[in-house]
Amino acid sequence: MKTKTIPLSNFGIDDKYLAHPPKESLPEHLGLTLDYLIKIFEVKSLDSIIQSLIDKIDKKHNELIYEMFMNAIYLHDIGKVNPYFQAKKMNNLSFKEYKDSTSSSDHSPLSAKMYIEYYQNLLCEYPRKTRYKLLFIVYSFAYSMQKHHGSLSVFESFQDDNLFRNILKHVVDYKIPHFEFYILNKLLFSLLVSSDYYATGDYLANLQVDNFGTLDKEQKESLQDKFTTFLEDFGEPQGINRVRNEIFKEAEFNLLKNIDKHIFYLEAPTGSGKTITSINLALKLLESDKRLNKLFYIFPFNTLVEQTRDVFDDIFGDSLDIEVINSITPIKEEEGDYTKSYVSRLFFHSPAIITTHVSFFNILFGTSRDDNYPLWQLANSVIILDEIQSYNNKLWWYMVEFFEKYASLLNIKIIIMSATLPKLDYFLEKKDNFVDLITPQKRDEFFTSCYFKDRVEVDFTLLEEEKIDLDRLEEFFDEVKNGYQKILFEFIKKQSAREFYNQIKDRYENVYELSGDDNKAYRQYVINKSKEDKPIIIVATQVIEAGVDIDMDLGFKDISTLDSEEQFMGRINRSCKKSGSKVYFFNKDDASGIYKGDNRLGFDLTQEKYRTILKEKNYKEYYDEVLEVIKQNGLRLESGVNSNIDNFSTLLQKLDYKEISKTMTLINSQNMTLFFPFKIDLEIYRGVKEFEDERIKNYINDGSLDGQKMWESFKALNEIESFSEKKYEQSYINSLMQFFTFNIIKYKEGQKPSHYSYEFGGYFYVKNYDDFIKDGKFDRVAFQEYTGGYFL
């Protein structure tokens, strides 16, 4: 790789300037930052990626822009020559006369200014149009330098000088491709803050990082051997496994035939073994390109995260270093070293990462340093996106544009999979980077197989009655329930589920309720009950649809979207070993109240057309209509001038990081997290992983997990001096606090809530929990009444 750096002597920098106490010189820090940058480039094969990205922006001046890129990282701290910084922050005796001055000791703005001035002088002889274009790039790189201790925001507000304003006026004339330029700048910021962090940690904490969590050739081969052995244990496939095997082979065949492409669709029926198939595809991709050296598995739900982690453990055991990264999983311990453990989590140092779609979008579009640290890890990686239809469909057009650009520019291989899979390349003019791993003919064959299409009989009788009340639903249930042991009801509103549960719980044995207000322990308890050879009735909300390992005989569902109907049907006769399994659909609550602004509204089972689609599994016809609605909304003019998609392009062109991040946020809500310090009887909830950790003994009181002890430990985190140790311990405590927390939505803006004892660390502590917690379940209605309707 080329590392042409500007001599520090050009800026008057020598060893008398300090970067970190007690005595690291500024040249030493900048040199160490460059060393880590080179390490990252080598381990992730970034040189050709950066070169190619710059070619898209200005091939003629590739060498110069590449030099600008590297020097923005290398020179990120040159502003530390600020004598006030040296005197006040470094206690540098060489600058003691500046100690008592009121002048600013900031260094980042000065770093950006010195970098800009250097290139202004260098470019002064260039023709005006070329000079302005190159200076626009210089300013964009300098912006990352100035923000490297904070967050990216609005590039237009970077400088007030006349030159910067003139350059911005002509931005359209530069004809810089928007997506490519945004990604180049995001990558610059990621590499800058990462290299700086590694270099700083190396000096201050003596943490030398050489292993960034990648797979080499031998490790890839070992994983393939383990996977082959795993498959051999199944023997000759029979019944439904025969069809699963055909899907497995069809997907592999089409992958290998199109191995040079970047985005692959895996559309296969619920229960067809997509997880195993996707792991095989990932291994084939890793084997096909020596540059590919990391695996990401992305899910919309934490329940799917946990299940997939178990699958990986079953297949690979200890031979694959894998880490789950989400808000409720403790940081994995690294050699008893808190700092190493924390840094490994922060930078995604495991070669296989399982995380959530929120985390993934934070990396792609987030503005903070923490969001951007792992961005460069995505380069030369394989990414599996599961249940993509669960993502906010208002963002699908923007999403697919970004997925295609990120994948092709950073050499990422993306597998998008689901049973109900929207083909998002619908929005793109060029679709040649996308591949169907199941051809249309084979797709129809697999979906209409008796093991999938006929596994569950669908009945729309109750839909003929239009809106149904709970008494009528119970009456109908009494008419058809005979002969069924395991019965599942799903409502789209929590209140309806609670009302129906209360209505039937005393009439039948083993009736349980499951909703988003139930913690993981209770959910696992109910799942375990469903596996017993006893009759059971579960009344649930949509929390049951994906990632919940249950297999029921008879289902009743309040209609919403076709995606949800298919997911629900996947919970019925999942093993395909029963006969006579049925699902009855009914219409109780208005879906528009739950799916506000969702583009799928109106395409539902109240119409005969969509009943046929659900029966025949012809989701392409359904999604073509949904995608067209999204497209028309994207093309709709705003204020009679620009369309929504044009406005988004303008955000990219102007590098409005803050608004792009806001637009691409998957979940927008005014959530408040309540903490109730009740007790959980551990004897009841056996089999929950978090309850098997030895550290839990610190929070047990009379055989119960004590919420008050958890709360006191959470507050005590502030007493831990080491930042890394605090983060490590906090991640463990958070994994247990999830059992005592519930989210509510504040919807009365401008009012100060007072319905909790006090706030601490982002949680709202409610002391009088007895009024709202019954048998470990949150009584949301009681809390609403208590607050006078302040919360939802």
ZAMARGU-4260 file (C-alpha; in steps of 0.2 Angstrom, whole numbers, plus 5000, padded with zeros to 4 digits):
<rodrens>
0) 5000/5000/5000 | 5005/5018/4997 | 5008/5028/5013 | 5015/5045/5007 | 5014/5056/5022
5) 5017/5074/5024 | 5033/5077/5034 | 5029/5084/5051 | 5042/5097/5050 | 5031/5106/5037
10) 5020/5110/5052 | 5035/5113/5064 | 5031/5098/5074 | 5045/5089/5084 | 5047/5079/5100
15) 5044/5094/5112 | 5026/5093/5108 | 5016/5079/5118 | 5001/5069/5113 | 4997/5060/5129
20) 5004/5061/5147 | 5016/5057/5154 | 5028/5058/5140 | 5022/5052/5123 | 5027/5064/5110
25) 5016/5070/5096 | 5027/5062/5082 | 5026/5045/5092 | 5007/5046/5093 | 5005/5050/5075
30) 5017/5037/5070 | 5008/5024/5080 | 4992/5029/5073 | 4999/5026/5055 | 5006/5009/5061
35) 4988/5004/5066 | 4981/5011/5050 | 4993/5000/5040 | 4989/4985/5051 | 4970/4987/5047
40) 4973/4990/5029 | 4983/4974/5028 | 4971/4963/5038 | 4956/4969/5029 | 4964/4971/5011
45) 4958/4989/5011 | 4971/4997/4999 | 4962/4991/4983 | 4945/4995/4990 | 4950/5013/4994
50) 4958/5015/4977 | 4943/5009/4968 | 4932/5020/4978 | 4942/5035/4974 | 4942/5030/4956
55) 4923/5032/4956 | 4925/5050/4962 | 4939/5056/4952 | 4950/5044/4943 | 4962/5057/4936
60) 4967/5063/4953 | 4967/5046/4962 | 4984/5047/4969 | 4982/5065/4976 | 4965/5061/4984
65) 4972/5044/4991 | 4986/5055/4999 | 4973/5067/5006 | 4964/5052/5013 | 4979/5044/5022
70) 4985/5061/5028 | 4969/5066/5036 | 4971/5050/5047 | 4989/5052/5050 | 4988/5071/5054
75) 4972/5070/5064 | 4980/5077/5080 | 4993/5090/5072 | 4982/5103/5081 | 4990/5098/5097
80) 5004/5110/5093 | 4992/5123/5101 | 5002/5130/5115 | 4987/5131/5126 | 4984/5113/5124
85) 5002/5109/5128 | 5001/5119/5144 | 4984/5115/5150 | 4981/5097/5145 | 4999/5090/5144
90) 5007/5101/5158 | 5021/5103/5146 | 5034/5113/5155 | 5040/5119/5138 | 5024/5129/5136
95) 5022/5134/5155 | 5019/5153/5150 | 5003/5148/5142 | 4996/5139/5157 | 4985/5153/5164
100) 4978/5160/5148 | 4960/5159/5145 | 4963/5155/5126 | 4955/5138/5120 | 4965/5122/5122
105) 4955/5113/5109 | 4966/5104/5096 | 4954/5096/5083 | 4948/5112/5075 | 4966/5117/5073
110) 4971/5100/5066 | 4957/5103/5052 | 4963/5120/5049 | 4981/5116/5047 | 4977/5102/5035
115) 4966/5113/5025 | 4979/5126/5023 | 4992/5114/5018 | 4981/5108/5003 | 4975/5125/4999
120) 4993/5130/4996 | 4996/5114/4986 | 4981/5116/4975 | 4983/5135/4971 | 4990/5132/4954
125) 4976/5120/4948 | 4962/5127/4937 | 4948/5134/4947 | 4935/5121/4944 | 4947/5107/4947
130) 4954/5116/4963 | 4936/5119/4970 | 4932/5100/4967 | 4948/5095/4976 | 4946/5107/4990
135) 4928/5101/4993 | 4936/5084/4996 | 4949/5091/5007 | 4936/5100/5017 | 4925/5084/5019
140) 4941/5074/5025 | 4945/5089/5037 | 4928/5088/5044 | 4931/5070/5050 | 4947/5077/5058
145) 4938/5090/5068 | 4924/5078/5073 | 4935/5064/5078 | 4932/5066/5097 | 4913/5069/5094
150) 4900/5064/5081 | 4897/5068/5063 | 4884/5080/5061 | 4880/5093/5047 | 4895/5096/5035
155) 4888/5113/5029 | 4890/5120/5046 | 4909/5115/5046 | 4916/5132/5042 | 4910/5150/5039
160) 4924/5156/5028 | 4920/5163/5011 | 4930/5150/5001 | 4920/5135/5009 | 4904/5144/5005
165) 4909/5147/4987 | 4915/5128/4986 | 4898/5122/4992 | 4889/5133/4980 | 4896/5124/4965
170) 4894/5106/4973 | 4882/5100/4959 | 4896/5105/4946 | 4908/5093/4953 | 4898/5078/4948
175) 4903/5067/4963 | 4893/5051/4964 | 4884/5054/4981 | 4883/5036/4988 | 4902/5033/4984
180) 4907/5050/4992 | 4897/5047/5008 | 4904/5029/5010 | 4922/5035/5007 | 4920/5049/5020
185) 4911/5037/5033 | 4925/5025/5030 | 4938/5038/5033 | 4930/5043/5049 | 4929/5025/5055
190) 4948/5022/5051 | 4953/5038/5059 | 4944/5035/5076 | 4949/5017/5076 | 4967/5020/5072
195) 4968/5034/5085 | 4959/5023/5098 | 4971/5008/5095 | 4986/5019/5096 | 4980/5028/5112
200) 4976/5012/5120 | 4993/5005/5115 | 5002/5019/5124 | 4990/5022/5139 | 4985/5004/5143
205) 4999/4995/5135 | 4986/4986/5125 | 4994/4980/5108 | 4981/4974/5096 | 4987/4962/5082
210) 4971/4951/5081 | 4957/4960/5073 | 4946/4945/5072 | 4948/4938/5055 | 4948/4920/5047
215) 4963/4914/5038 | 4964/4900/5025 | 4967/4886/5038 | 4953/4892/5049 | 4941/4892/5034
220) 4945/4875/5029 | 4943/4869/5047 | 4926/4876/5048 | 4921/4868/5032 | 4927/4851/5038
225) 4917/4854/5054 | 4901/4858/5044 | 4904/4843/5032 | 4904/4831/5048 | 4889/4840/5055
230) 4879/4836/5039 | 4885/4818/5038 | 4877/4815/5055 | 4860/4817/5047 | 4861/4802/5036
235) 4850/4800/5020 | 4837/4813/5020 | 4819/4807/5021 | 4802/4816/5021 | 4803/4835/5024
240) 4822/4833/5025 | 4823/4827/5007 | 4815/4844/5002 | 4826/4854/5013 | 4841/4845/5005
245) 4835/4850/4988 | 4834/4868/4993 | 4851/4867/5001 | 4858/4860/4985 | 4849/4872/4973
250) 4855/4887/4983 | 4873/4881/4983 | 4872/4878/4964 | 4866/4895/4960 | 4878/4903/4972
255) 4893/4895/4964 | 4887/4899/4947 | 4886/4918/4951 | 4900/4918/4964 | 4906/4935/4957
260) 4890/4944/4962 | 4887/4953/4978 | 4869/4951/4984 | 4860/4935/4985 | 4842/4931/4988
265) 4837/4915/4998 | 4818/4914/4997 | 4813/4897/5005 | 4798/4891/5015 | 4796/4893/5034
270) 4804/4877/5042 | 4815/4873/5026 | 4831/4875/5035 | 4837/4892/5030 | 4849/4894/5044
275) 4859/4878/5039 | 4858/4883/5021 | 4864/4901/5024 | 4879/4894/5034 | 4884/4883/5020
280) 4882/4898/5008 | 4893/4908/5019 | 4907/4895/5020 | 4907/4893/5001 | 4909/4912/4999
285) 4923/4913/5012 | 4931/4899/5002 | 4929/4907/4985 | 4939/4923/4989 | 4954/4924/5000
290) 4950/4942/5004 | 4934/4938/5013 | 4938/4935/5031 | 4923/4939/5042 | 4905/4933/5045
295) 4891/4944/5051 | 4873/4937/5055 | 4860/4950/5057 | 4843/4948/5064 | 4828/4959/5068
300) 4824/4950/5085 | 4835/4945/5100 | 4826/4928/5101 | 4833/4924/5083 | 4850/4929/5089
305) 4850/4917/5103 | 4843/4902/5093 | 4856/4905/5079 | 4870/4906/5092 | 4865/4889/5098
310) 4865/4882/5080 | 4883/4888/5078 | 4888/4881/5094 | 4881/4864/5089 | 4890/4864/5072
315) 4907/4872/5076 | 4909/4870/5095 | 4925/4879/5101 | 4932/4880/5084 | 4924/4896/5079
320) 4926/4912/5090 | 4909/4919/5089 | 4902/4934/5099 | 4884/4940/5101 | 4883/4959/5101
325) 4867/4967/5107 | 4861/4977/5122 | 4857/4961/5133 | 4872/4950/5130 | 4887/4952/5142
330) 4904/4956/5135 | 4914/4941/5132 | 4929/4939/5143 | 4946/4940/5135 | 4960/4932/5145
335) 4953/4940/5161 | 4958/4958/5154 | 4944/4970/5156 | 4951/4982/5143 | 4955/4969/5130
340) 4937/4962/5133 | 4929/4979/5130 | 4940/4984/5115 | 4936/4967/5107 | 4917/4970/5109
345) 4919/4988/5103 | 4928/4984/5087 | 4920/4967/5083 | 4936/4957/5085 | 4928/4940/5084
350) 4928/4932/5066 | 4910/4928/5067 | 4897/4941/5074 | 4879/4939/5078 | 4870/4955/5080
355) 4854/4965/5077 | 4848/4975/5063 | 4848/4990/5074 | 4866/4988/5077 | 4870/4985/5059
360) 4861/5001/5054 | 4870/5011/5067 | 4886/5005/5059 | 4881/5010/5041 | 4872/5026/5045
365) 4877/5031/5063 | 4886/5047/5067 | 4895/5043/5084 | 4912/5036/5086 | 4905/5020/5094
370) 4894/5018/5079 | 4908/5020/5067 | 4922/5010/5075 | 4917/4993/5067 | 4913/5000/5049
375) 4929/4995/5041 | 4926/4977/5048 | 4912/4975/5036 | 4924/4976/5021 | 4928/4959/5013
380) 4915/4951/5024 | 4900/4940/5022 | 4884/4947/5029 | 4868/4937/5031 | 4852/4947/5033
385) 4837/4937/5040 | 4819/4942/5040 | 4822/4958/5030 | 4803/4961/5028 | 4803/4966/5046
390) 4813/4981/5042 | 4804/4998/5041 | 4797/4997/5023 | 4797/5016/5022 | 4816/5014/5020
395) 4817/4999/5008 | 4821/5010/4993 | 4835/5019/5002 | 4841/5003/5010 | 4843/4993/4994
400) 4853/5008/4986 | 4865/5008/5001 | 4866/4989/5002 | 4871/4988/4983 | 4884/5002/4985
405) 4891/4996/5001 | 4892/4978/4994 | 4900/4982/4978 | 4912/4995/4984 | 4918/4986/5000
410) 4918/4969/4992 | 4904/4963/5004 | 4894/4947/5000 | 4876/4949/5007 | 4863/4935/5008
415) 4846/4941/5011 | 4834/4928/5016 | 4816/4925/5022 | 4800/4915/5018 | 4792/4931/5012
420) 4806/4940/5003 | 4803/4957/4995 | 4815/4958/4980 | 4821/4976/4984 | 4831/4978/4968
425) 4814/4982/4961 | 4819/5000/4964 | 4836/5000/4955 | 4839/5003/4937 | 4854/4991/4936
430) 4850/4974/4945 | 4864/4964/4939 | 4872/4963/4956 | 4857/4953/4963 | 4855/4934/4961
435) 4840/4923/4965 | 4848/4907/4974 | 4831/4898/4971 | 4825/4900/4953 | 4807/4905/4950
440) 4803/4887/4944 | 4811/4879/4959 | 4804/4891/4971 | 4786/4887/4965 | 4790/4869/4967
445) 4797/4870/4985 | 4783/4882/4991 | 4769/4871/4984 | 4777/4855/4992 | 4765/4846/5003
450) 4777/4848/5017 | 4775/4867/5016 | 4759/4872/5007 | 4748/4858/5014 | 4757/4857/5032
455) 4743/4869/5038 | 4725/4871/5032 | 4719/4889/5031 | 4701/4894/5036 | 4694/4911/5033
460) 4676/4907/5040 | 4678/4920/5054 | 4682/4934/5041 | 4665/4933/5034 | 4659/4940/5050
465) 4669/4956/5048 | 4674/4963/5065 | 4673/4949/5079 | 4671/4951/5097 | 4680/4941/5110
470) 4664/4932/5115 | 4661/4926/5098 | 4679/4920/5096 | 4678/4910/5112 | 4661/4902/5106
475) 4669/4898/5089 | 4684/4891/5098 | 4673/4879/5108 | 4665/4873/5092 | 4682/4868/5084
480) 4694/4864/5098 | 4691/4846/5100 | 4705/4834/5095 | 4719/4848/5097 | 4731/4848/5111
485) 4742/4863/5108 | 4732/4879/5103 | 4739/4896/5099 | 4730/4913/5098 | 4738/4929/5092
490) 4731/4947/5094 | 4739/4962/5086 | 4735/4972/5102 | 4742/4968/5119 | 4726/4974/5127
495) 4715/4962/5117 | 4727/4948/5121 | 4726/4952/5139 | 4707/4953/5139 | 4705/4936/5130
500) 4718/4928/5142 | 4708/4934/5157 | 4692/4928/5149 | 4697/4910/5146 | 4711/4907/5159
505) 4699/4899/5172 | 4689/4889/5159 | 4704/4879/5153 | 4719/4871/5159 | 4737/4877/5156
510) 4732/4894/5148 | 4747/4906/5146 | 4749/4923/5140 | 4764/4930/5130 | 4767/4948/5125
515) 4781/4960/5123 | 4778/4964/5141 | 4785/4947/5147 | 4803/4945/5150 | 4814/4932/5143
520) 4813/4921/5158 | 4794/4920/5157 | 4795/4917/5138 | 4807/4903/5140 | 4796/4895/5154
525) 4780/4896/5142 | 4790/4888/5128 | 4796/4874/5139 | 4778/4871/5144 | 4773/4870/5126
530) 4785/4855/5123 | 4777/4845/5137 | 4765/4831/5132 | 4750/4841/5140 | 4736/4851/5133
535) 4741/4870/5132 | 4734/4886/5126 | 4745/4901/5123 | 4737/4918/5120 | 4750/4930/5112
540) 4754/4945/5103 | 4766/4946/5088 | 4780/4942/5099 | 4776/4924/5095 | 4779/4926/5076
545) 4798/4924/5074 | 4812/4917/5084 | 4800/4908/5096 | 4803/4889/5096 | 4786/4882/5098
550) 4776/4869/5088 | 4757/4870/5090 | 4742/4861/5082 | 4729/4874/5080 | 4730/4893/5078
555) 4719/4908/5078 | 4726/4925/5072 | 4720/4943/5071 | 4724/4948/5053 | 4738/4961/5050
560) 4750/4959/5035 | 4753/4944/5024 | 4771/4943/5031 | 4764/4941/5048 | 4751/4928/5043
565) 4765/4917/5035 | 4776/4919/5051 | 4762/4914/5062 | 4758/4899/5051 | 4776/4894/5054
570) 4772/4891/5072 | 4759/4878/5068 | 4764/4860/5064 | 4782/4866/5062 | 4789/4849/5063
575) 4777/4843/5049 | 4773/4827/5059 | 4755/4830/5062 | 4739/4830/5051 | 4724/4841/5052
580) 4733/4856/5059 | 4723/4872/5055 | 4724/4891/5056 | 4708/4902/5058 | 4710/4920/5054
585) 4699/4933/5061 | 4697/4952/5061 | 4697/4960/5079 | 4708/4976/5079 | 4712/4989/5066
590) 4729/4985/5059 | 4732/5003/5054 | 4733/5008/5072 | 4748/4996/5075 | 4756/4998/5058
595) 4754/5017/5056 | 4760/5022/5039 | 4765/5005/5034 | 4764/5003/5015 | 4757/4985/5016
600) 4741/4991/5024 | 4726/4987/5013 | 4734/4971/5005 | 4726/4960/5018 | 4715/4945/5020
605) 4699/4955/5020 | 4701/4953/5001 | 4699/4936/4991 | 4715/4940/4981 | 4726/4940/4996
610) 4718/4924/5003 | 4723/4915/4987 | 4741/4922/4988 | 4743/4916/5006 | 4736/4899/5001
615) 4747/4897/4986 | 4762/4906/4993 | 4764/4917/4979 | 4771/4932/4988 | 4779/4940/4973
620) 4762/4946/4967 | 4759/4953/4984 | 4776/4962/4985 | 4775/4969/4968 | 4760/4979/4973
625) 4768/4984/4989 | 4785/4989/4981 | 4775/4999/4968 | 4767/5009/4982 | 4783/5013/4990
630) 4791/5018/4973 | 4776/5030/4970 | 4778/5037/4988 | 4797/5040/4984 | 4793/5048/4968
635) 4780/5060/4976 | 4784/5078/4975 | 4787/5087/4991 | 4783/5106/4990 | 4780/5104/4972
640) 4799/5104/4968 | 4808/5088/4973 | 4803/5070/4976 | 4807/5061/4992 | 4821/5051/4984
645) 4828/5067/4977 | 4828/5075/4994 | 4837/5060/5001 | 4850/5062/4987 | 4853/5080/4992
650) 4857/5075/5009 | 4870/5063/5003 | 4877/5076/4991 | 4879/5088/5006 | 4885/5075/5018
655) 4871/5079/5030 | 4876/5064/5041 | 4864/5069/5055 | 4849/5069/5044 | 4854/5054/5035
660) 4856/5045/5051 | 4839/5051/5057 | 4831/5046/5040 | 4838/5028/5041 | 4834/5025/5059
665) 4824/5009/5060 | 4814/5012/5076 | 4808/5029/5080 | 4799/5030/5097 | 4798/5040/5113
670) 4802/5025/5124 | 4805/5026/5142 | 4812/5011/5151 | 4804/5007/5168 | 4813/4996/5181
675) 4803/4987/5194 | 4813/4979/5208 | 4802/4963/5211 | 4809/4946/5214 | 4810/4931/5201
680) 4809/4913/5208 | 4823/4904/5199 | 4816/4887/5203 | 4802/4891/5191 | 4813/4897/5177
685) 4825/4884/5174 | 4835/4883/5158 | 4838/4902/5155 | 4856/4904/5151 | 4858/4920/5161
690) 4852/4911/5177 | 4866/4898/5175 | 4881/4910/5177 | 4890/4909/5193 | 4890/4928/5195
695) 4871/4928/5198 | 4874/4922/5216 | 4877/4940/5220 | 4859/4945/5216 | 4850/4930/5224
700) 4839/4932/5239 | 4830/4917/5247 | 4831/4907/5230 | 4825/4922/5220 | 4833/4934/5208
705) 4831/4950/5218 | 4828/4966/5207 | 4832/4977/5222 | 4850/4970/5223 | 4851/4971/5204
710) 4847/4990/5205 | 4859/4993/5219 | 4873/4985/5209 | 4868/4995/5194 | 4870/5011/5204
715) 4886/5005/5211 | 4894/5004/5193 | 4899/5023/5195 | 4911/5018/5209 | 4921/5008/5197
720) 4936/5019/5192 | 4942/5009/5176 | 4931/5013/5161 | 4934/4996/5153 | 4929/4987/5169
725) 4914/4998/5171 | 4908/4994/5154 | 4912/4975/5156 | 4902/4974/5172 | 4888/4985/5165
730) 4885/4973/5151 | 4883/4958/5163 | 4871/4968/5174 | 4861/4974/5159 | 4859/4956/5154
735) 4850/4953/5170 | 4841/4970/5172 | 4831/4965/5156 | 4821/4954/5167 | 4815/4969/5177
740) 4812/4982/5164 | 4798/4986/5153 | 4796/4999/5139 | 4783/5012/5138 | 4779/5025/5125
745) 4778/5043/5131 | 4766/5052/5120 | 4761/5068/5128 | 4775/5079/5123 | 4781/5094/5133
750) 4775/5087/5150 | 4787/5081/5163 | 4782/5063/5169 | 4781/5060/5188 | 4775/5043/5188
755) 4791/5035/5195 | 4802/5036/5210 | 4817/5043/5202 | 4828/5041/5186 | 4846/5034/5185
760) 4857/5029/5171 | 4842/5030/5158 | 4831/5019/5169 | 4815/5025/5178 | 4814/5016/5195
765) 4796/5012/5201 | 4796/5008/5219 | 4778/5003/5221 | 4779/4989/5209 | 4766/4978/5218
770) 4752/4988/5210 | 4759/4984/5192 | 4768/4968/5193 | 4757/4952/5195 | 4767/4935/5194
775) 4781/4943/5185 | 4770/4951/5172 | 4768/4969/5169 | 4750/4976/5170 | 4750/4989/5157
780) 4732/4994/5159 | 4735/4997/5178 | 4750/5008/5174 | 4740/5018/5161 | 4726/5021/5174
785) 4739/5026/5187 | 4747/5039/5175 | 4731/5046/5169 | 4734/5040/5151 | 4752/5048/5150
790) 4760/5033/5143 | 4755/5020/5130
</rodrens>
